[in-house]
Amino acid sequence: MEERTDRLPLSLTLASLRAADALLVIGSDDPAYTASKLIPYLLARRPCWR
């Protein structure tokens, strides 16, 4: 088995998020949960639903 870790550069990721009409934020009500993808969503300045 081979693991592929290809990732988009942050600038391309933000451009993709900005191109979206809206973003869906999926999370948890667990106090120990940290939404690691939240910062790029906020930087994209798009409407978010949770």
Rosetta constraint file for C-alpha pairs under 8 A:
AtomPair CA 8 CA 12 HARMONIC 6.25 0.50
AtomPair CA 8 CA 13 HARMONIC 6.06 0.50
AtomPair CA 9 CA 13 HARMONIC 6.22 0.50
AtomPair CA 10 CA 14 HARMONIC 6.07 0.50
AtomPair CA 11 CA 15 HARMONIC 6.19 0.50
AtomPair CA 12 CA 16 HARMONIC 6.16 0.50
AtomPair CA 13 CA 17 HARMONIC 6.26 0.50
AtomPair CA 13 CA 40 HARMONIC 7.99 0.50
AtomPair CA 14 CA 18 HARMONIC 6.00 0.50
AtomPair CA 14 CA 40 HARMONIC 6.57 0.50
AtomPair CA 14 CA 41 HARMONIC 7.95 0.50
AtomPair CA 14 CA 43 HARMONIC 7.35 0.50
AtomPair CA 14 CA 44 HARMONIC 5.77 0.50
AtomPair CA 15 CA 19 HARMONIC 6.18 0.50
AtomPair CA 15 CA 44 HARMONIC 7.70 0.50
AtomPair CA 16 CA 20 HARMONIC 6.72 0.50
AtomPair CA 17 CA 23 HARMONIC 7.51 0.50
AtomPair CA 17 CA 41 HARMONIC 7.04 0.50
AtomPair CA 17 CA 44 HARMONIC 5.83 0.50
AtomPair CA 17 CA 46 HARMONIC 7.70 0.50
AtomPair CA 18 CA 44 HARMONIC 5.13 0.50
AtomPair CA 18 CA 45 HARMONIC 7.13 0.50
AtomPair CA 18 CA 46 HARMONIC 6.45 0.50
AtomPair CA 20 CA 46 HARMONIC 7.61 0.50
AtomPair CA 21 CA 46 HARMONIC 7.21 0.50
AtomPair CA 21 CA 47 HARMONIC 7.55 0.50
AtomPair CA 22 CA 46 HARMONIC 5.80 0.50
AtomPair CA 22 CA 47 HARMONIC 5.03 0.50
AtomPair CA 22 CA 48 HARMONIC 5.90 0.50
AtomPair CA 22 CA 49 HARMONIC 7.77 0.50
AtomPair CA 23 CA 41 HARMONIC 7.38 0.50
AtomPair CA 23 CA 46 HARMONIC 6.72 0.50
AtomPair CA 23 CA 47 HARMONIC 6.28 0.50
AtomPair CA 23 CA 48 HARMONIC 4.85 0.50
AtomPair CA 23 CA 49 HARMONIC 6.57 0.50
AtomPair CA 24 CA 48 HARMONIC 5.76 0.50
AtomPair CA 24 CA 49 HARMONIC 5.21 0.50
AtomPair CA 24 CA 50 HARMONIC 6.20 0.50
AtomPair CA 25 CA 38 HARMONIC 7.59 0.50
AtomPair CA 25 CA 48 HARMONIC 6.57 0.50
AtomPair CA 25 CA 49 HARMONIC 6.05 0.50
AtomPair CA 25 CA 50 HARMONIC 5.04 0.50
AtomPair CA 26 CA 50 HARMONIC 6.24 0.50
AtomPair CA 27 CA 33 HARMONIC 7.72 0.50
AtomPair CA 27 CA 35 HARMONIC 6.57 0.50
AtomPair CA 27 CA 50 HARMONIC 7.69 0.50
AtomPair CA 28 CA 33 HARMONIC 6.42 0.50
AtomPair CA 29 CA 33 HARMONIC 7.40 0.50
AtomPair CA 37 CA 41 HARMONIC 6.78 0.50
AtomPair CA 38 CA 42 HARMONIC 6.26 0.50
AtomPair CA 39 CA 43 HARMONIC 6.15 0.50
AtomPair CA 40 CA 44 HARMONIC 6.14 0.50
AtomPair CA 41 CA 45 HARMONIC 6.93 0.50
AtomPair CA 41 CA 46 HARMONIC 7.35 0.50
AtomPair CA 41 CA 48 HARMONIC 7.97 0.50
AtomPair CA 42 CA 46 HARMONIC 7.39 0.50
